[in-house]
Amino acid sequence: LIMALAFILAGAIGNLIDRIFYGEVIDFLDLYWKHYHWPAFNIADSCITIGVAITFYYLIRAKGEDPFAAASGAA
């Protein structure tokens, strides 16, 4: 779970850096397949998406348990 939160934070910081230096987020991955176009995105967007997906996975699997208990060694 800590790794997932790190992904989200890293993606947010990456997009923030783009906003500060360029005034906008630079999306440089623009994918096409035949006549289908996937929305443009960047690595920071991917990190946020992966982090959120992992977080949801842990929250669903936790079933009311403290997800940080295993990381801290608490029983």
N, CA, C and O atoms as a printed pandas DataFrame, in Angstrom:
     atom_number atom_name residue_name chain_id  residue_number  x_coord  y_coord  z_coord
0              1         N          LEU        A               1    0.832   -1.189    0.000
1              2        CA          LEU        A               1    0.000    0.000    0.000
2              3         C          LEU        A               1    0.878    1.255    0.000
3              4         O          LEU        A               1    0.541    2.251   -0.640
4              5         N          ILE        A               2    1.981    1.205    0.705
5              6        CA          ILE        A               2    2.881    2.360    0.734
6              7         C          ILE        A               2    3.455    2.618   -0.660
7              8         O          ILE        A               2    3.620    3.770   -1.060
8              9         N          MET        A               3    3.756    1.554   -1.395
9             10        CA          MET        A               3    4.252    1.709   -2.760
10            11         C          MET        A               3    3.183    2.354   -3.641
11            12         O          MET        A               3    3.500    3.200   -4.477
12            13         N          ALA        A               4    1.928    1.965   -3.463
13            14        CA          ALA        A               4    0.840    2.542   -4.242
14            15         C          ALA        A               4    0.714    4.037   -3.968
15            16         O          ALA        A               4    0.544    4.832   -4.892
16            17         N          LEU        A               5    0.798    4.408   -2.716
17            18        CA          LEU        A               5    0.724    5.831   -2.359
18            19         C          LEU        A               5    1.932    6.593   -2.896
19            20         O          LEU        A               5    1.820    7.764   -3.259
20            21         N          ALA        A               6    3.080    5.933   -2.946
21            22        CA          ALA        A               6    4.276    6.560   -3.523
22            23         C          ALA        A               6    4.087    6.802   -5.025
23            24         O          ALA        A               6    4.524    7.829   -5.544
24            25         N          PHE        A               7    3.442    5.869   -5.722
25            26        CA          PHE        A               7    3.149    6.051   -7.143
26            27         C          PHE        A               7    2.257    7.270   -7.352
27            28         O          PHE        A               7    2.505    8.085   -8.241
28            29         N          ILE        A               8    1.219    7.390   -6.527
29            30        CA          ILE        A               8    0.296    8.520   -6.652
30            31         C          ILE        A               8    1.025    9.834   -6.394
31            32         O          ILE        A               8    0.854   10.797   -7.140
32            33         N          LEU        A               9    1.834    9.875   -5.343
33            34        CA          LEU        A               9    2.575   11.089   -5.007
34            35         C          LEU        A               9    3.582   11.437   -6.098
35            36         O          LEU        A               9    3.717   12.604   -6.464
36            37         N          ALA        A              10    4.284   10.446   -6.617
37            38        CA          ALA        A              10    5.273   10.695   -7.672
38            39         C          ALA        A              10    4.600   11.243   -8.931
39            40         O          ALA        A              10    5.119   12.163   -9.562
40            41         N          GLY        A              11    3.453   10.682   -9.294
41            42        CA          GLY        A              11    2.731   11.176  -10.461
42            43         C          GLY        A              11    2.249   12.600  -10.264
43            44         O          GLY        A              11    2.333   13.424  -11.174
44            45         N          ALA        A              12    1.744   12.886   -9.076
45            46        CA          ALA        A              12    1.272   14.242   -8.787
46            47         C          ALA        A              12    2.427   15.237   -8.835
47            48         O          ALA        A              12    2.281   16.333   -9.374
48            49         N          ILE        A              13    3.564   14.862   -8.279
49            50        CA          ILE        A              13    4.734   15.750   -8.299
50            51         C          ILE        A              13    5.217   15.955   -9.739
51            52         O          ILE        A              13    5.588   17.065  -10.120
52            53         N          GLY        A              14    5.210   14.883  -10.535
53            54        CA          GLY        A              14    5.617   15.012  -11.941
54            55         C          GLY        A              14    4.733   15.975  -12.705
55            56         O          GLY        A              14    5.228   16.816  -13.455
56            57         N          ASN        A              15    3.423   15.858  -12.519
57            58        CA          ASN        A              15    2.512   16.794  -13.187
58            59         C          ASN        A              15    2.658   18.214  -12.653
59            60         O          ASN        A              15    2.533   19.177  -13.409
60            61         N          LEU        A              16    2.924   18.351  -11.347
61            62        CA          LEU        A              16    3.126   19.673  -10.762
62            63         C          LEU        A              16    4.376   20.346  -11.340
63            64         O          LEU        A              16    4.370   21.544  -11.621
64            65         N          ILE        A              17    5.435   19.571  -11.512
65            66        CA          ILE        A              17    6.663   20.113  -12.101
66            67         C          ILE        A              17    6.393   20.624  -13.514
67            68         O          ILE        A              17    6.856   21.703  -13.883
68            69         N          ASP        A              18    5.638   19.843  -14.313
69            70        CA          ASP        A              18    5.266   20.309  -15.651
70            71         C          ASP        A              18    4.486   21.615  -15.580
71            72         O          ASP        A              18    4.736   22.532  -16.363
72            73         N          ARG        A              19    3.543   21.704  -14.647
73            74        CA          ARG        A              19    2.733   22.933  -14.513
74            75         C          ARG        A              19    3.604   24.132  -14.162
75            76         O          ARG        A              19    3.403   25.225  -14.691
76            77         N          ILE        A              20    4.568   23.930  -13.275
77            78        CA          ILE        A              20    5.427   25.034  -12.839
78            79         C          ILE        A              20    6.335   25.503  -13.975
79            80         O          ILE        A              20    6.441   26.703  -14.225
80            81         N          PHE        A              21    6.994   24.561  -14.668
81            82        CA          PHE        A              21    7.987   24.934  -15.675
82            83         C          PHE        A              21    7.397   25.234  -17.051
83            84         O          PHE        A              21    7.939   26.060  -17.785
84            85         N          TYR        A              22    6.292   24.575  -17.412
85            86        CA          TYR        A              22    5.742   24.741  -18.760
86            87         C          TYR        A              22    4.364   25.402  -18.782
87            88         O          TYR        A              22    3.873   25.767  -19.850
88            89         N          GLY        A              23    3.739   25.558  -17.623
89            90        CA          GLY        A              23    2.414   26.154  -17.570
90            91         C          GLY        A              23    1.296   25.190  -17.913
91            92         O          GLY        A              23    0.120   25.547  -17.836
92            93         N          GLU        A              24    1.652   23.969  -18.290
93            94        CA          GLU        A              24    0.685   22.929  -18.618
94            95         C          GLU        A              24    1.356   21.567  -18.471
95            96         O          GLU        A              24    2.583   21.466  -18.436
96            97         N          VAL        A              25    0.554   20.544  -18.388
97            98        CA          VAL        A              25    1.105   19.188  -18.312
98            99         C          VAL        A              25    1.374   18.709  -19.733
99           100         O          VAL        A              25    0.496   18.761  -20.594
100          101         N          ILE        A              26    2.585   18.247  -19.965
101          102        CA          ILE        A              26    2.985   17.791  -21.293
102          103         C          ILE        A              26    2.622   16.311  -21.426
103          104         O          ILE        A              26    3.202   15.461  -20.750
104          105         N          ASP        A              27    1.660   16.010  -22.299
105          106        CA          ASP        A              27    1.276   14.630  -22.595
106          107         C          ASP        A              27    1.996   14.213  -23.864
107          108         O          ASP        A              27    1.758   14.782  -24.929
108          109         N          PHE        A              28    2.879   13.221  -23.761
109          110        CA          PHE        A              28    3.705   12.865  -24.906
110          111         C          PHE        A              28    3.473   11.451  -25.409
111          112         O          PHE        A              28    4.066   11.060  -26.415
112          113         N          LEU        A              29    2.630   10.673  -24.744
113          114        CA          LEU        A              29    2.294    9.346  -25.252
114          115         C          LEU        A              29    0.935    9.442  -25.929
115          116         O          LEU        A              29   -0.090    9.606  -25.266
116          117         N          ASP        A              30    0.934    9.341  -27.226
117          118        CA          ASP        A              30   -0.280    9.508  -28.016
118          119         C          ASP        A              30   -0.417    8.260  -28.890
119          120         O          ASP        A              30    0.306    8.106  -29.874
120          121         N          LEU        A              31   -1.327    7.386  -28.536
121          122        CA          LEU        A              31   -1.411    6.073  -29.180
122          123         C          LEU        A              31   -2.564    5.995  -30.171
123          124         O          LEU        A              31   -3.660    6.502  -29.934
124          125         N          TYR        A              32   -2.271    5.339  -31.294
125          126        CA          TYR        A              32   -3.271    5.087  -32.326
126          127         C          TYR        A              32   -3.253    3.602  -32.664
127          128         O          TYR        A              32   -2.209    2.953  -32.610
128          129         N          TRP        A              33   -4.409    3.080  -33.010
129          130        CA          TRP        A              33   -4.505    1.728  -33.546
130          131         C          TRP        A              33   -5.546    1.763  -34.645
131          132         O          TRP        A              33   -6.733    1.968  -34.391
132          133         N          LYS        A              34   -5.090    1.563  -35.857
133          134        CA          LYS        A              34   -5.933    1.723  -37.042
134          135         C          LYS        A              34   -6.579    3.104  -37.007
135          136         O          LYS        A              34   -5.858    4.099  -37.075
136          137         N          HIS        A              35   -7.890    3.213  -36.904
137          138        CA          HIS        A              35   -8.511    4.534  -36.850
138          139         C          HIS        A              35   -8.960    4.908  -35.439
139          140         O          HIS        A              35   -9.655    5.907  -35.257
140          141         N          TYR        A              36   -8.569    4.116  -34.438
141          142        CA          TYR        A              36   -8.898    4.419  -33.046
142          143         C          TYR        A              36   -7.782    5.244  -32.406
143          144         O          TYR        A              36   -6.599    4.980  -32.621
144          145         N          HIS        A              37   -8.168    6.232  -31.628
145          146        CA          HIS        A              37   -7.196    7.093  -30.956
146          147         C          HIS        A              37   -7.419    7.039  -29.448
147          148         O          HIS        A              37   -8.514    7.330  -28.966
148          149         N          TRP        A              38   -6.385    6.668  -28.712
149          150        CA          TRP        A              38   -6.437    6.663  -27.255
150          151         C          TRP        A              38   -6.056    8.057  -26.770
151          152         O          TRP        A              38   -5.153    8.667  -27.343
152          153         N          PRO        A              39   -6.717    8.591  -25.723
153          154        CA          PRO        A              39   -6.357    9.928  -25.233
154          155         C          PRO        A              39   -4.875   10.014  -24.845
155          156         O          PRO        A              39   -4.316    9.066  -24.294
156          157         N          ALA        A              40   -4.259   11.137  -25.131
157          158        CA          ALA        A              40   -2.847   11.349  -24.825
158          159         C          ALA        A              40   -2.628   11.349  -23.316
159          160         O          ALA        A              40   -3.479   11.807  -22.553
160          161         N          PHE        A              41   -1.479   10.831  -22.898
161          162        CA          PHE        A              41   -1.142   10.765  -21.477
162          163         C          PHE        A              41    0.369   10.777  -21.324
163          164         O          PHE        A              41    1.099   10.752  -22.315
164          165         N          ASN        A              42    0.839   10.815  -20.082
165          166        CA          ASN        A              42    2.273   10.793  -19.816
166          167         C          ASN        A              42    2.574    9.770  -18.718
167          168         O          ASN        A              42    1.662    9.123  -18.202
168          169         N          ILE        A              43    3.834    9.627  -18.369
169          170        CA          ILE        A              43    4.244    8.645  -17.362
170          171         C          ILE        A              43    3.644    8.988  -16.003
171          172         O          ILE        A              43    3.257    8.086  -15.261
172          173         N          ALA        A              44    3.560   10.261  -15.666
173          174        CA          ALA        A              44    2.987   10.671  -14.382
174          175         C          ALA        A              44    1.524   10.240  -14.282
175          176         O          ALA        A              44    1.083    9.774  -13.231
176          177         N          ASP        A              45    0.779   10.395  -15.366
177          178        CA          ASP        A              45   -0.617    9.949  -15.375
178          179         C          ASP        A              45   -0.699    8.439  -15.155
179          180         O          ASP        A              45   -1.574    7.957  -14.435
180          181         N          SER        A              46    0.210    7.703  -15.775
181          182        CA          SER        A              46    0.236    6.251  -15.608
182          183         C          SER        A              46    0.545    5.871  -14.166
183          184         O          SER        A              46   -0.061    4.945  -13.627
184          185         N          CYS        A              47    1.480    6.574  -13.539
185          186        CA          CYS        A              47    1.816    6.294  -12.135
186          187         C          CYS        A              47    0.607    6.526  -11.228
187          188         O          CYS        A              47    0.340    5.725  -10.332
188          189         N          ILE        A              48   -0.115    7.607  -11.455
189          190        CA          ILE        A              48   -1.295    7.895  -10.637
190          191         C          ILE        A              48   -2.334    6.789  -10.825
191          192         O          ILE        A              48   -2.908    6.301   -9.851
192          193         N          THR        A              49   -2.573    6.400  -12.066
193          194        CA          THR        A              49   -3.568    5.364  -12.350
194          195         C          THR        A              49   -3.186    4.034  -11.717
195          196         O          THR        A              49   -4.034    3.369  -11.123
196          197         N          ILE        A              50   -1.934    3.640  -11.833
197          198        CA          ILE        A              50   -1.469    2.381  -11.234
198          199         C          ILE        A              50   -1.572    2.452   -9.715
199          200         O          ILE        A              50   -2.014    1.496   -9.077
200          201         N          GLY        A              51   -1.168    3.573   -9.135
201          202        CA          GLY        A              51   -1.250    3.736   -7.680
202          203         C          GLY        A              51   -2.673    3.650   -7.157
203          204         O          GLY        A              51   -2.920    3.020   -6.129
204          205         N          VAL        A              52   -3.613    4.278   -7.858
205          206        CA          VAL        A              52   -5.020    4.224   -7.450
206          207         C          VAL        A              52   -5.556    2.796   -7.583
207          208         O          VAL        A              52   -6.281    2.327   -6.706
208          209         N          ALA        A              53   -5.210    2.110   -8.658
209          210        CA          ALA        A              53   -5.670    0.733   -8.850
210          211         C          ALA        A              53   -5.153   -0.185   -7.738
211          212         O          ALA        A              53   -5.905   -1.005   -7.211
212          213         N          ILE        A              54   -3.876   -0.050   -7.383
213          214        CA          ILE        A              54   -3.308   -0.864   -6.306
214          215         C          ILE        A              54   -3.963   -0.515   -4.976
215          216         O          ILE        A              54   -4.234   -1.407   -4.172
216          217         N          THR        A              55   -4.218    0.754   -4.733
217          218        CA          THR        A              55   -4.883    1.179   -3.496
218          219         C          THR        A              55   -6.274    0.571   -3.393
219          220         O          THR        A              55   -6.641    0.048   -2.341
220          221         N          PHE        A              56   -7.058    0.630   -4.474
221          222        CA          PHE        A              56   -8.384    0.016   -4.473
222          223         C          PHE        A              56   -8.302   -1.479   -4.216
223          224         O          PHE        A              56   -9.114   -2.028   -3.471
224          225         N          TYR        A              57   -7.331   -2.136   -4.824
225          226        CA          TYR        A              57   -7.138   -3.567   -4.614
226          227         C          TYR        A              57   -6.903   -3.861   -3.129
227          228         O          TYR        A              57   -7.534   -4.757   -2.568
228          229         N          TYR        A              58   -6.008   -3.120   -2.501
229          230        CA          TYR        A              58   -5.725   -3.337   -1.079
230          231         C          TYR        A              58   -6.933   -3.033   -0.200
231          232         O          TYR        A              58   -7.202   -3.750    0.764
232          233         N          LEU        A              59   -7.658   -1.974   -0.533
233          234        CA          LEU        A              59   -8.824   -1.628    0.276
234          235         C          LEU        A              59   -9.916   -2.686    0.165
235          236         O          LEU        A              59  -10.587   -2.986    1.153
236          237         N          ILE        A              60  -10.099   -3.245   -1.003
237          238        CA          ILE        A              60  -11.101   -4.303   -1.183
238          239         C          ILE        A              60  -10.666   -5.571   -0.456
239          240         O          ILE        A              60  -11.487   -6.240    0.171
240          241         N          ARG        A              61   -9.394   -5.900   -0.535
241          242        CA          ARG        A              61   -8.882   -7.122    0.106
242          243         C          ARG        A              61   -8.774   -7.003    1.622
243          244         O          ARG        A              61   -8.781   -8.022    2.313
244          245         N          ALA        A              62   -8.675   -5.788    2.157
245          246        CA          ALA        A              62   -8.471   -5.590    3.592
246          247         C          ALA        A              62   -9.686   -6.036    4.405
247          248         O          ALA        A              62   -9.525   -6.514    5.528
248          249         N          LYS        A              63  -10.884   -5.893    3.868
249          250        CA          LYS        A              63  -12.115   -6.316    4.536
250          251         C          LYS        A              63  -12.223   -5.788    5.961
251          252         O          LYS        A              63  -12.474   -6.554    6.892
252          253         N          GLY        A              64  -12.036   -4.492    6.133
253          254        CA          GLY        A              64  -12.196   -3.867    7.444
254          255         C          GLY        A              64  -10.952   -3.890    8.316
255          256         O          GLY        A              64  -10.963   -3.317    9.406
256          257         N          GLU        A              65   -9.880   -4.535    7.873
257          258        CA          GLU        A              65   -8.630   -4.564    8.629
258          259         C          GLU        A              65   -7.833   -3.292    8.344
259          260         O          GLU        A              65   -8.046   -2.617    7.336
260          261         N          ASP        A              66   -6.920   -2.984    9.247
261          262        CA          ASP        A              66   -6.050   -1.841    9.052
262          263         C          ASP        A              66   -4.986   -2.201    8.017
263          264         O          ASP        A              66   -4.150   -3.058    8.301
264          265         N          PRO        A              67   -4.977   -1.579    6.811
265          266        CA          PRO        A              67   -4.021   -1.948    5.794
266          267         C          PRO        A              67   -2.580   -1.595    6.152
267          268         O          PRO        A              67   -1.648   -2.150    5.571
268          269         N          PHE        A              68   -2.386   -0.678    7.104
269          270        CA          PHE        A              68   -1.032   -0.316    7.500
270          271         C          PHE        A              68   -0.496   -1.208    8.619
271          272         O          PHE        A              68    0.685   -1.123    8.957
272          273         N          ALA        A              69   -1.333   -2.053    9.193
273          274        CA          ALA        A              69   -0.910   -2.910   10.297
274          275         C          ALA        A              69    0.193   -3.864    9.878
275          276         O          ALA        A              69    1.147   -4.071   10.628
276          277         N          ALA        A              70    0.077   -4.451    8.690
277          278        CA          ALA        A              70    1.089   -5.396    8.213
278          279         C          ALA        A              70    2.419   -4.690    7.944
279          280         O          ALA        A              70    3.482   -5.262    8.187
280          281         N          ALA        A              71    2.369   -3.464    7.450
281          282        CA          ALA        A              71    3.589   -2.724    7.157
282          283         C          ALA        A              71    4.322   -2.302    8.419
283          284         O          ALA        A              71    5.552   -2.244    8.442
284          285         N          SER        A              72    3.560   -2.006    9.475
285          286        CA          SER        A              72    4.192   -1.541   10.707
286          287         C          SER        A              72    4.560   -2.688   11.645
287          288         O          SER        A              72    5.257   -2.473   12.636
288          289         N          GLY        A              73    4.099   -3.904   11.344
289          290        CA          GLY        A              73    4.404   -5.052   12.188
290          291         C          GLY        A              73    3.432   -5.227   13.338
291          292         O          GLY        A              73    3.622   -6.116   14.168
292          293         N          ALA        A              74    2.388   -4.399   13.412
293          294        CA          ALA        A              74    1.391   -4.521   14.480
294          295         C          ALA        A              74    0.487   -5.729   14.209
295          296         O          ALA        A              74    0.250   -6.093   13.057
296          297         N          ALA        A              75   -0.003   -6.330   15.262
297          298        CA          ALA        A              75   -0.843   -7.512   15.105
298          299         C          ALA        A              75   -2.300   -7.140   15.105
299          300         O          ALA        A              75   -3.159   -8.012   14.983
